[in-house]
């Protein structure tokens, strides 16, 4: 699990949420989100991920969160 995956998982769990909730907010399937987190994502995907996490939790991801 990379840094971004750990950050997202811990943030969601703090709010009693899971990856399925984030995927729904992003309007993608849970399996698609999982694949995006494992691969190099596009800027559009990164922005969508960051904005969706913020809507659900109020937590903003930083560029540092996306670094390996």
C-alpha positions in Angstrom: 0.0 0.0 0.0 1.5 3.4 -1.0 1.4 6.6 0.9 -1.7 7.9 -0.9 -3.7 4.7 -0.2 -2.7 4.8 3.5 -3.7 8.5 3.7 -7.0 8.0 2.1 -7.8 4.9 4.1 -6.9 6.5 7.4 -8.9 9.7 6.6 -12.0 7.8 5.6 -11.8 5.6 8.7 -11.6 8.7 10.9 -15.0 9.7 9.6 -16.5 6.2 9.6 -16.3 5.9 5.8 -14.8 3.5 3.4 -13.4 3.3 -0.1 -16.9 2.4 -1.4 -18.3 5.7 -0.2 -15.4 7.6 -1.8 -15.9 5.8 -5.1 -19.6 6.6 -5.0 -18.8 10.3 -4.5 -16.4 10.1 -7.4 -19.0 8.4 -9.5 -16.7 5.4 -10.2 -16.9 1.8 -9.2 -15.0 0.7 -6.1 -12.8 -1.5 -8.3 -12.0 1.4 -10.6 -10.9 3.5 -7.7 -8.8 0.7 -6.4 -7.0 0.5 -9.8 -6.5 4.3 -9.9 -4.8 4.2 -6.5 -2.5 1.4 -7.6 -1.4 3.0 -10.9 -0.1 6.4 -12.0 -3.2 8.5 -12.2 -4.0 11.3 -14.5 -4.2 14.9 -13.2 -8.0 14.8 -13.7 -8.3 11.6 -11.6 -6.1 13.1 -8.9 -8.3 16.3 -8.8 -11.5 14.3 -8.7 -10.1 12.1 -5.9 -9.0 15.1 -3.9 -12.3 17.0 -4.4 -14.4 14.0 -3.5 -12.4 13.2 -0.4 -12.8 16.9 0.7 -16.6 16.8 0.1 -16.9 13.7 2.3 -14.5 14.6 5.1 -13.3 18.2 4.8 -9.7 16.9 4.5 -7.6 18.3 1.6 -4.9 16.2 0.0 -1.6 17.9 -0.8 0.8 17.3 -3.6 3.0 15.5 -1.0 0.3 12.9 -0.5 0.6 11.9 -4.1 4.4 11.4 -4.0 5.6 7.8 -3.6 
